[in-house]
Amino acid sequence: MNQPGKKYGVVFRGVMFAVLCAVVLLFVVESQTPAQSLMTRHVREANLRGQAQYVGRLPETQSLRIDIVLPLRNQAELDSFLQELYDPSSSSYRHFLTVQEFTARFGPTQEDYDAVIRYAKAHGLAVVGGTRDGMEVQAEGTVGNIERAFHVSMGLYQHPTENRTYFAADREPMVDLPFQLWHISGLDNYSIPHPLFVKKSDYAAAHGINANAVVSHATTGSGPSASFLGSDMRAAYYGGTTLTGAGQNLGLFEYLGTDLADLTTYFKNVGQTNNVPITLLSTDGTSTSCVDSRAGGSCDDTEQTLDMTQAIGMAPGLASLVMYVGSTDTAIISAMTTHSPLPTTIGCSWGWTPADPNTLNPYFQKMSAQGQNFFAASGDSSTWSKSNEAWPADNAYVVSVGGTDLVTASAGGAWKSETAWVDSGGGISPDSIAIPSWQSQAGVINSTNKGSTTLRNGPDVSANANFTFYVCADQTTCTANEYGGTSFAAPMWAGYIALVNQQLAANGEPTIGFINPTIYSQSVTSAYGSEFHDITSGTSGSYSAVTGYDLVTGWGSPNGTGLINALAPTSTTPTFSISASPASVSVVQGGNGASTITTAVSGGFNSAVALTASGQPAGVTVSFSPTSIAAPGSGTSSMSIAVASTTATGTYTITVTGTGGGITQTATVALTVTAVAAGNFTLSASPASLTITRSSHGTTTITVTPSNGFAGSVTLSASGLGTGVTAAFSPNPATGTSTLTLTASSTATTGTRTVTITGVSGSLSHTTTISLRVRR
């Protein structure tokens, strides 16, 4: 008799047994995988250098929430893609990727992402958030499980500079996976993020001055007590009415939530209405609420509220403003790169110190690839240093925003004047971040601004940061002219770029994307003055505002519609532009130099562009390869400069002319011809020390090294031999090497002396020395 139920039960148990075996086998295989180190650092310098006193173990049963970040794939391909993405001559120019396209090309594979989830669960961690598009797995578990999962011991330490303890891992984490992870956030609380605003009374106390003396001029804002409103910044830096940020989505990076009642109070008190939808989004379970201690809480929402008032004031017609709230930087920024709608312009007014300054690079690069801009306040403690951390404003993939002192013509009026703010953060990257290509181009760093030619300099741009604002926060009385800081400037710029993106959208074009490659290229041209307010007065710490780029205000503040139209041209007239890089070339007589000529088209221009050169002096030949840039006229040509040996020294202006489609455009290259250096030589001895006994000899080789075409012979002599020692050179004169034989007689003076070897050729004379010891 058949028993179907029994048969199917046996089959079911067999299938379940097979599945269980597969799971166990997978666990065994993964557990046998050699432990992999992570690709970023996690251990703090204070722990590595023994500056933090160990207090004890973190309780094994304590719960922690961590963020496990997977690495990018195809890094070299991504670097190349980003270079083309921001090159106006490339066919890929501003062809940004969607979130899903980025993941498919550069994000983690589904297989790797699933493996991390399995790994976390296998070690007793609960997966509580994260996405493959966001390159992260958010997990929660006990300290004991985290220690076992990542091969660390979690300890408590006395903070070396703050009156508190912090927890941290005792070593770099490792994972038993067949691939490396990028980073794990949440393994320490060494650095507590802080908002980058300053209260005038605190500033005055720190500097030993009266608070009323901090602002030396009467403010000209339209808020209470003539304080500035966000709308005043719009009037000063934009000055128009057409653009409002309509259709644009702006994001704010926040470590704390807010009480929207404070935003309502602000607009009510100044007689304005907010029409921008606000969303408070928790990125990792962090509360989006912020209640002041006077109302039974312990949260300060000053930063969060002022960020909103400045962004909305600049762009009052935004489609959305989302505050991305979280407790770890990777969780917040991951959400900002994946959320729908995607925020294309972002403000960050917080500072913190990561264990590794590369931690957020994958996300910043992802933002560039997706057409997003990240504006970071440069800080309020003047010159950057290790003790005055610049992060994240010194990262090479963000726009660093410094501070100024703004005066307007009237309440709600136009820009009148601007100087550097005395505490504007800026300088040379204390995190040793390499100088990016757009900042190393000719015309940016010079002896006047004292910038670095090897490391990242900041800020990039600036806006008002003086103690001249109206602020409502903490469900209490609002203040006027009490708060300042680059915290105000960063969201202003985020709002301003929303205006740019609106105009681009109206032209049927994509967002501007990461603005630094564009604004640096444009600002080294004659167009600079129409795009930025060049701030040339004022000092902050080690640096002063100077003409052009500087390490206090960057390129300056936005010059109304000038910068908007430069970034989002409205003209439909077909035309092209031409530029040279480098724009200054130095060539020795008889030598060669080069520059790259780049053309970019706009307004539907479609024609070949022929290149010619003029203005070169006698003896200088200029050629182009190719001599004509093919239609539609966007591309590059290599400009070669051959200088004859008879060309007179000096600096000459070569004009490069591009002609096509009935249009002529020009660019200039400054050619400096230098004289050929005179021939010369140097001397060296090997070995440089000898020991000989009486009645014996020793040898060393003297080498003549020519430079700059020197071809003469050198006559050699020796001095300082001492009694009883003789010297002989072979050959002498010499053109390459000569063997020096030092002979000591039976009565030679013992001891150590310095023998000087002199070489003479015509009017040239050089020396080298050897140490000679004579013993019995």
C-alpha positions in Angstrom: 0.0 0.0 0.0 1.4 3.4 -1.0 2.0 6.0 1.7 2.3 9.4 -0.2 2.6 11.4 3.0 5.4 9.3 4.3 7.2 9.4 1.0 7.1 13.2 0.7 8.1 13.5 4.3 11.3 11.5 3.6 12.0 13.6 0.6 11.4 16.8 2.5 13.8 15.7 5.3 16.4 14.7 2.7 16.2 18.1 1.1 16.5 19.9 4.4 19.4 17.7 5.3 21.1 18.7 2.0 20.5 22.4 2.6 21.8 22.1 6.2 24.9 20.4 4.9 25.5 23.1 2.3 25.2 25.8 5.0 27.6 24.0 7.3 30.0 23.5 4.4 29.8 27.2 3.5 30.5 28.2 7.1 33.4 25.8 7.3 34.9 27.0 4.1 34.5 30.7 5.2 35.9 29.9 8.6 38.9 28.3 7.1 39.6 31.3 4.9 42.8 33.1 6.0 41.9 36.3 8.0 42.0 39.4 5.8 43.1 42.8 6.9 40.9 45.8 6.1 41.9 48.5 3.5 41.7 51.4 6.0 43.2 52.2 9.4 41.1 51.9 12.6 43.5 52.2 15.5 43.9 55.8 16.8 47.4 57.4 17.0 46.8 58.0 20.7 46.6 54.2 21.1 49.5 53.4 18.9 51.8 55.9 20.6 50.7 55.0 24.1 49.2 58.5 24.8 45.9 57.1 26.0 45.9 55.3 29.4 44.1 51.9 29.4 41.2 51.9 31.8 39.8 48.5 31.3 37.7 46.2 29.1 34.5 47.3 27.5 31.8 45.1 29.0 31.4 42.0 26.8 27.6 42.2 27.0 27.4 45.9 26.0 25.6 46.3 22.6 27.3 48.3 19.8 26.0 49.3 16.3 28.6 49.2 13.6 28.7 49.9 9.9 30.6 47.4 7.7 31.7 49.1 4.4 32.6 47.1 1.3 35.3 48.4 -1.1 34.8 49.7 -4.6 35.5 47.5 -7.6 37.6 48.5 -10.6 39.3 51.5 -8.9 41.6 52.3 -11.8 38.6 52.3 -14.2 36.7 54.6 -11.9 39.7 57.1 -11.6 39.9 57.2 -15.4 36.1 57.6 -15.8 36.0 60.5 -13.3 38.9 62.2 -15.2 36.9 62.0 -18.5 33.6 62.9 -16.7 35.0 66.4 -15.8 37.0 66.9 -19.0 35.1 69.3 -21.3 36.8 67.9 -24.3 35.7 64.3 -23.5 32.7 62.7 -25.1 31.8 61.5 -21.5 31.7 65.1 -20.1 29.0 65.3 -17.4 27.4 62.0 -18.5 26.7 61.1 -14.8 25.8 57.6 -13.7 22.6 56.6 -11.9 22.8 54.9 -8.5 22.2 51.6 -10.1 24.7 52.2 -12.9 27.4 53.1 -10.4 26.8 49.9 -8.4 26.8 47.7 -11.5 30.2 49.1 -12.6 32.0 50.0 -9.4 30.0 48.8 -6.4 30.3 45.4 -4.6 29.0 42.3 -6.3 25.8 40.8 -5.0 27.8 37.7 -4.1 30.3 39.7 -1.9 27.5 41.7 -0.3 25.6 38.5 0.6 28.8 37.0 2.0 29.2 39.9 4.4 25.6 39.5 5.6 26.2 35.8 6.2 29.4 36.5 8.0 27.8 39.0 10.3 24.9 36.7 11.2 27.2 33.7 11.7 29.0 35.7 14.4 25.8 36.6 16.3 25.4 40.1 14.8 21.9 41.3 13.8 21.8 43.0 10.3 19.7 46.1 10.9 20.3 48.2 7.8 22.4 49.0 4.8 22.1 48.3 1.1 24.3 47.0 -1.7 23.9 50.3 -3.5 25.2 52.0 -0.3 28.1 49.6 -0.1 27.4 49.0 3.6 25.9 46.4 6.0 24.7 47.9 9.3 24.9 45.4 12.1 24.3 45.3 15.9 25.6 43.0 18.5 27.4 42.5 21.8 31.0 43.6 22.3 31.9 39.9 22.7 30.5 38.9 19.3 32.1 41.9 17.6 35.5 41.1 19.2 35.2 37.5 17.9 34.0 38.5 14.5 36.8 41.0 13.9 39.6 39.5 16.0 39.9 42.6 18.3 39.7 43.4 21.9 37.5 46.4 22.8 38.9 48.5 25.6 38.2 51.8 27.5 40.9 54.5 27.4 41.4 57.9 29.0 41.2 60.5 26.3 44.6 62.3 26.0 43.1 65.8 25.4 39.5 65.6 26.7 38.2 64.9 30.2 36.4 61.6 29.3 37.0 58.0 28.4 36.5 56.5 25.0 36.2 53.0 23.7 38.4 51.6 20.9 39.7 48.4 19.4 43.2 47.4 20.5 44.4 46.4 17.0 43.4 46.5 13.4 40.3 44.4 12.7 40.4 41.3 10.5 37.8 39.2 8.9 37.6 35.6 7.8 36.4 36.3 4.3 37.9 35.6 0.9 38.1 39.3 0.1 39.0 42.5 1.9 36.6 44.9 3.5 37.0 48.7 3.2 36.1 49.9 6.7 34.1 49.3 9.9 32.6 52.4 11.5 31.6 52.4 15.1 34.6 50.6 16.6 35.6 53.7 18.6 34.2 57.0 19.9 37.5 58.8 20.1 36.3 61.8 18.0 33.0 63.3 18.9 31.6 65.3 15.9 31.2 69.0 16.6 29.2 71.7 14.8 31.3 74.4 13.1 29.4 77.4 14.4 30.8 79.8 17.0 29.0 81.9 19.6 30.3 85.5 19.8 30.5 85.4 23.7 32.5 82.2 23.6 34.8 83.7 20.9 35.4 86.8 23.0 36.1 84.9 26.2 38.6 82.7 24.3 40.4 85.8 22.9 40.2 87.9 26.1 38.2 90.7 24.6 34.8 92.3 25.1 32.0 90.6 23.1 30.8 93.9 21.8 34.2 94.5 20.2 34.1 91.3 18.1 32.1 92.9 15.2 33.6 96.3 14.5 30.9 97.5 12.1 27.1 97.8 12.2 25.5 95.0 10.3 23.1 95.8 7.5 20.8 92.8 7.5 17.0 92.9 7.4 16.5 90.8 10.5 16.1 91.9 14.1 18.8 94.3 15.3 20.0 94.5 11.6 21.1 90.9 11.7 21.4 88.9 8.5 18.8 86.4 7.3 19.2 83.7 4.8 17.3 85.8 2.3 19.9 88.6 2.8 22.6 86.1 1.6 20.5 85.4 -1.4 20.2 89.1 -2.2 23.9 89.7 -1.7 25.3 86.6 -3.6 22.6 86.0 -6.2 20.7 89.3 -6.5 18.1 87.9 -8.9 14.5 86.6 -8.5 14.1 84.1 -11.4 16.0 81.2 -9.9 14.7 79.6 -6.7 16.1 76.1 -6.8 12.8 74.8 -8.2 13.0 71.1 -9.0 16.2 70.6 -7.0 16.8 68.4 -4.1 19.2 69.5 -1.3 20.7 67.4 1.5 22.2 68.4 4.9 24.7 66.1 6.7 23.7 66.1 10.4 24.8 64.1 13.4 21.8 65.2 15.4 18.1 65.6 14.7 16.1 68.8 15.1 12.9 70.4 16.4 11.1 71.9 13.3 9.3 74.2 15.7 12.5 76.3 15.8 12.5 76.6 12.0 8.8 77.7 12.2 9.7 80.3 14.8 12.5 81.7 12.6 10.2 82.3 9.6 7.4 83.6 11.7 9.6 86.1 13.5 11.0 87.5 10.3 7.7 87.6 8.5 8.5 85.0 5.9 7.0 81.7 4.9 8.9 78.5 4.2 7.5 76.6 1.2 10.2 73.9 1.1 9.2 70.4 2.2 11.5 69.2 5.0 12.2 65.5 5.6 14.1 64.3 8.6 15.7 60.9 7.6 17.4 58.6 10.1 20.2 56.8 8.3 21.1 54.3 11.1 18.4 54.4 13.7 19.6 57.7 15.3 16.7 59.8 16.6 15.7 62.7 14.3 14.2 64.5 17.3 16.2 67.1 19.2 14.7 68.5 22.4 16.6 71.1 24.5 17.4 70.4 28.1 15.0 73.2 29.2 12.2 71.1 27.8 13.4 67.9 29.4 16.0 66.8 26.8 19.7 67.3 26.2 20.0 68.2 22.6 21.1 71.4 20.9 19.7 72.0 17.4 21.4 75.3 16.7 23.5 73.9 13.9 20.7 71.9 12.3 18.3 74.9 12.3 20.8 77.4 10.9 21.8 75.0 8.2 18.1 74.9 7.0 17.6 78.7 7.2 20.8 79.4 5.1 20.0 76.7 2.5 16.3 77.7 2.2 17.2 81.4 2.3 19.4 81.0 -0.8 17.1 78.6 -2.6 13.5 79.2 -1.3 11.9 77.1 -4.1 13.6 73.8 -3.5 11.7 70.6 -4.4 12.9 69.0 -1.1 15.3 69.5 1.7 16.4 66.3 3.5 18.3 66.2 6.8 20.3 63.0 6.8 20.7 62.2 10.5 23.1 59.5 11.8 25.7 58.5 14.3 28.4 57.3 11.9 29.8 59.2 8.9 29.6 56.2 6.6 25.9 55.6 7.4 25.0 59.2 6.7 26.9 59.6 3.5 25.9 56.2 2.2 22.3 57.3 2.4 23.1 60.5 0.7 24.5 58.6 -2.3 21.4 56.3 -2.6 18.3 58.1 -1.5 15.5 58.9 -3.9 15.3 61.7 -4.9 19.1 62.0 -5.0 20.4 65.2 -3.3 22.6 66.8 -6.0 23.9 69.6 -3.7 24.8 68.9 -0.1 26.0 70.9 2.9 28.0 69.7 5.8 28.8 71.9 8.8 30.3 69.4 11.1 33.9 68.5 11.9 35.4 65.2 13.2 38.6 63.3 13.0 38.5 59.8 11.4 41.2 57.3 12.2 41.9 57.2 8.4 41.3 60.3 6.2 40.6 58.0 3.3 37.6 56.4 4.9 34.9 58.3 2.9 36.8 58.5 -0.4 34.7 55.8 -2.1 31.5 57.8 -1.3 32.9 61.1 -2.3 34.1 59.6 -5.6 30.6 58.1 -6.0 29.1 61.5 -5.5 31.3 62.9 -8.3 30.3 60.1 -10.6 26.6 60.7 -9.9 26.7 64.5 -10.3 26.5 65.4 -6.6 28.4 68.3 -4.8 29.5 68.0 -1.2 30.2 71.4 0.5 32.2 71.1 3.8 32.7 74.0 6.2 36.4 74.7 6.5 36.3 75.4 10.3 36.4 78.3 12.7 39.8 78.0 14.4 41.9 79.6 11.7 44.9 77.8 10.2 44.6 74.1 9.8 47.0 71.9 11.8 47.1 68.4 13.4 45.6 69.9 16.6 43.1 72.0 14.6 41.8 69.2 12.3 40.5 70.2 8.9 38.5 67.1 8.2 36.4 66.7 6.0 37.2 70.0 4.4 40.7 69.0 3.3 39.4 65.9 1.4 40.3 66.2 -2.3 36.7 65.2 -3.4 34.8 67.9 -1.5 34.3 71.7 -1.9 35.8 73.4 1.1 34.0 76.5 2.2 35.8 79.3 4.1 34.5 82.4 5.9 34.3 86.1 5.1 33.0 89.3 6.7 30.2 90.6 4.4 28.8 94.2 4.2 25.7 94.8 2.1 24.5 98.1 0.6 21.3 98.0 2.7 18.9 95.8 4.5 18.1 93.0 2.0 20.4 94.8 -0.4 23.2 94.0 -2.8 26.8 93.0 -2.0 28.9 96.0 -1.1 32.2 94.8 0.3 33.8 91.7 1.8 37.0 90.9 3.8 38.4 87.7 5.1 36.9 86.5 8.4 39.5 86.4 11.1 38.9 82.8 12.1 38.2 81.3 8.7 39.7 77.7 8.5 42.2 77.1 5.8 45.7 76.2 4.9 47.6 73.0 3.9 46.1 69.6 4.5 47.2 68.3 7.9 46.1 64.8 6.7 48.8 64.9 4.0 46.3 64.6 1.2 47.9 65.0 -2.2 47.2 68.1 -4.2 44.5 67.4 -6.8 45.1 68.0 -10.5 42.7 70.9 -10.7 44.5 72.8 -7.9 48.0 72.1 -9.2 47.4 73.8 -12.6 49.4 77.0 -13.4 48.0 80.2 -11.9 46.6 78.7 -8.6 49.4 78.3 -6.1 52.1 81.0 -6.0 54.5 82.6 -3.5 52.0 85.2 -2.6 49.3 82.9 -1.3 52.0 80.5 0.2 50.1 77.4 -0.8 51.6 73.9 -1.2 52.5 72.5 -4.6 52.3 68.9 -3.3 49.4 68.9 -0.8 45.7 69.8 -0.9 45.1 73.5 0.0 41.9 75.0 1.3 39.4 76.4 1.3 38.1 76.4 -2.3 35.4 79.1 -2.0 33.9 81.2 0.8 30.9 83.2 2.1 29.8 85.2 5.1 30.7 83.7 8.5 30.9 86.7 10.8 28.7 87.1 13.9 26.0 88.8 12.0 23.2 86.2 11.7 19.7 85.8 13.1 19.3 82.3 14.7 16.5 80.5 16.3 17.2 77.2 18.2 16.5 75.1 21.3 12.8 76.1 21.6 13.8 79.4 23.3 14.4 83.1 22.5 16.1 83.7 19.2 19.3 85.7 18.9 20.7 88.4 16.6 24.4 89.0 15.8 25.4 86.3 18.3 26.4 83.3 16.1 28.9 83.0 13.2 31.2 80.4 11.6 31.7 78.6 8.4 28.7 76.5 9.4 26.6 79.3 7.8 28.7 79.4 4.6 28.6 75.8 3.6 24.7 75.5 3.3 24.7 78.9 1.6 26.8 77.4 -1.2 24.7 74.3 -1.3 21.7 76.5 -1.9 23.5 78.6 -4.5 24.5 75.5 -6.5 20.8 74.5 -6.5 20.2 77.7 -8.5 22.9 76.7 -11.0 21.4 73.2 -11.3 17.9 74.7 -11.9 19.3 76.8 -14.8 21.1 73.8 -16.2 17.9 71.8 -16.0 16.0 74.5 -17.9 18.7 74.3 -20.6 18.1 70.5 -20.8 21.4 69.7 -19.3 22.6 67.6 -16.4 23.6 69.0 -13.0 27.0 70.7 -12.7 28.4 67.9 -10.6 31.6 68.4 -8.6 32.4 72.1 -9.2 36.1 72.2 -8.3 37.6 71.1 -11.6 35.4 73.7 -13.4 35.8 76.7 -11.1 39.6 76.3 -10.9 40.0 76.1 -14.7 37.7 79.1 -15.2 39.3 81.2 -12.4 42.8 81.2 -13.8 41.4 83.0 -16.9 40.2 86.6 -17.4 36.6 85.5 -16.6 37.5 85.2 -12.9 36.4 88.7 -11.9 32.9 88.3 -13.3 32.3 85.0 -11.5 33.7 85.6 -8.0 34.1 88.4 -5.5 37.9 88.3 -5.1 38.5 89.0 -1.4 41.9 90.7 -1.1 42.0 92.0 2.5 42.0 90.4 5.9 44.1 87.7 7.7 43.3 84.5 9.4 46.2 82.8 11.3 49.2 82.2 9.1 47.6 83.3 5.8 46.1 86.5 4.3 43.6 87.1 1.6 45.4 88.1 -1.6 44.5 88.7 -5.2 43.3 85.5 -6.8 43.3 82.2 -4.9 44.3 82.3 -1.2 44.2 80.0 1.8 41.7 82.0 3.8 38.8 82.6 1.3 39.7 80.4 -1.6 38.5 82.0 -4.9 36.1 84.1 -2.9 32.3 84.4 -2.7 29.8 84.0 -5.6 29.4 87.1 -7.8 25.7 87.0 -8.4 24.5 85.7 -11.8 28.0 85.9 -13.2 29.1 82.6 -11.7 25.7 81.0 -12.3 25.9 81.9 -16.0 29.5 80.7 -16.3 28.5 77.3 -14.8 25.2 77.1 -16.6 25.4 79.2 -19.8 22.0 80.3 -21.2 23.3 81.4 -24.6 22.1 79.4 -27.5 24.6 81.0 -29.9 26.9 78.4 -31.4 30.5 79.1 -30.2 33.6 77.5 -28.8 36.2 78.3 -26.2 39.9 77.7 -26.3 42.4 77.3 -23.5 46.1 76.3 -23.0 47.5 74.2 -20.2 50.1 75.0 -19.0 49.7 78.6 -19.9 53.3 79.3 -19.0 56.2 77.4 -20.5 60.0 77.8 -19.8 62.5 76.5 -22.4 66.3 76.7 -22.4 68.0 77.9 -25.6 68.2 75.0 -28.0 65.4 73.1 -26.2 61.8 72.2 -26.6 58.5 72.9 -24.7 54.9 71.9 -25.0 51.4 72.8 -24.0 48.0 71.2 -24.5 45.4 73.3 -26.4 41.8 72.4 -25.5 38.6 73.5 -27.3 35.1 73.1 -25.9 31.8 73.8 -27.8 28.5 75.2 -26.7 25.2 76.3 -28.2 25.2 73.6 -30.9 28.5 74.7 -32.5 29.5 72.0 -35.1 32.6 72.8 -37.1 36.3 71.9 -37.3 38.6 74.4 -35.5 41.9 75.2 -37.2 44.9 76.2 -35.0 47.6 78.7 -35.7 50.2 80.6 -33.6 51.6 84.1 -33.7 53.8 86.3 -31.6 56.7 83.9 -31.3 60.2 85.5 -31.5 62.8 84.7 -34.1 64.2 81.2 -33.8 61.0 79.8 -32.2 58.9 77.3 -34.2 55.4 76.4 -33.0 53.5 73.3 -34.4 50.2 71.6 -33.5 49.2 68.0 -33.6 46.6 67.8 -35.0 46.6 71.2 -36.7 42.8 71.2 -36.8 40.3 69.8 -34.3 37.6 67.9 -36.1 34.0 68.7 -36.0 32.1 69.4 -33.8 35.2 71.3 -32.6 35.7 69.9 -29.1 39.0 68.2 -28.4 42.7 68.7 -27.7 45.9 69.3 -29.7 49.5 69.1 -28.6 51.4 72.3 -29.1 55.1 71.9 -29.6 57.6 74.8 -29.1 61.1 74.4 -30.6 63.6 77.1 -29.4 66.8 77.7 -31.4 70.1 78.2 -29.6 70.2 81.7 -31.1 66.9 82.8 -29.7 67.3 85.8 -27.4 66.4 85.2 -23.7 63.3 86.7 -22.3 59.5 86.2 -22.0 57.3 86.3 -25.0 53.5 86.0 -25.5 52.4 83.4 -28.1 48.8 83.8 -29.2 47.1 80.6 -30.2 44.2 81.3 -32.6 41.3 78.9 -33.2 39.2 79.5 -36.3 36.1 77.6 -37.3 32.4 78.1 -38.2 33.1 81.8 -38.8 34.2 82.3 -35.2 37.7 83.1 -34.0 38.8 82.5 -30.4 42.3 83.0 -28.8 44.4 81.8 -25.9 47.9 82.8 -24.9 51.0 80.9 -23.8 53.7 82.8 -22.0 57.1 81.5 -23.3 60.2 82.2 -21.2 63.5 81.5 -23.0 66.4 80.9 -20.6 70.2 80.8 -21.3 72.1 77.6 -21.5 73.9 77.0 -18.2 77.7 77.2 -18.5 79.6 73.9 -18.5 80.9 72.9 -15.1 82.2 69.9 -13.2 82.3 68.4 -9.7 84.8 66.2 -7.9 84.2 63.2 -5.7 86.5 60.6 -4.0 85.8 56.9 -3.4 86.7 55.7 -0.9 86.5 59.0 1.0 88.7 57.7 3.9 92.0 55.8 3.9 94.3 54.2 6.5 97.9 53.5 5.6 100.9 52.5 7.7 104.4 54.1 7.5 106.5 52.9 4.5 103.3 51.9 2.6 100.7 53.5 0.3 96.9 53.5 -0.4 94.7 54.5 -3.3 91.4 56.2 -3.9 89.6 57.1 -7.1 88.9 60.7 -7.9 86.0 61.2 -10.3 85.4 64.3 -12.5 81.6 64.6 -13.2 80.8 67.0 -16.0 77.6 69.0 -16.3 76.0 71.3 -18.8 78.2 70.1 -21.6 81.6 70.5 -19.9 84.3 68.8 -22.0 87.6 70.1 -20.6 90.4 68.4 -18.7 91.0 68.9 -15.0 94.4 69.4 -13.4 94.4 67.7 -9.9 96.5 68.6 -6.8 96.5 67.6 -3.1 97.0 69.7 0.0 96.9 69.0 3.8 99.1 65.8 3.4 101.2 66.4 6.5 104.9 65.6 6.9 106.2 62.6 5.1 103.2 61.9 2.8 103.2 62.4 -0.9 100.5 62.3 -3.5 100.5 61.1 -7.2 97.6 61.3 -9.7 97.2 59.0 -12.7 96.3 60.4 -15.1 96.7 64.1 -14.5 95.1 66.1 -16.0 92.0 63.9 -16.0 88.7 63.9 -17.9 86.9 61.1 -16.1 88.6 59.3 -13.3 92.1 59.5 -11.8 93.8 57.2 -9.3 95.3 59.0 -6.4 98.1 57.2 -4.7 99.1 58.4 -1.2 102.5 57.2 0.1 103.7 57.5 3.7 107.5 57.5 4.4 109.0 55.7 7.4 109.1 59.0 9.3 105.6 60.3 8.3 103.6 62.0 11.0 101.0 59.7 12.4 97.4 60.6 13.1 94.4 61.6 11.1 94.2 64.6 8.8 91.9 65.9 6.1 93.4 65.9 2.6 91.9 68.4 0.1 91.8 67.5 -3.6 91.6 70.5 -5.9 90.6 70.3 -9.5 91.3 73.3 -11.9 90.1 73.8 -15.5 90.5 77.3 -16.8 88.6 79.6 -14.4 86.7 76.7 -12.8 88.0 75.3 -9.5 86.4 72.7 -7.3 87.4 70.6 -4.3 86.7 67.4 -2.5 88.2 65.9 0.6 89.3 62.6 2.0 90.1 61.5 5.6 93.7 60.1 5.8 94.9 58.2 8.8 98.7 57.3 9.1 99.7 54.8 11.7 103.0 53.2 12.8 
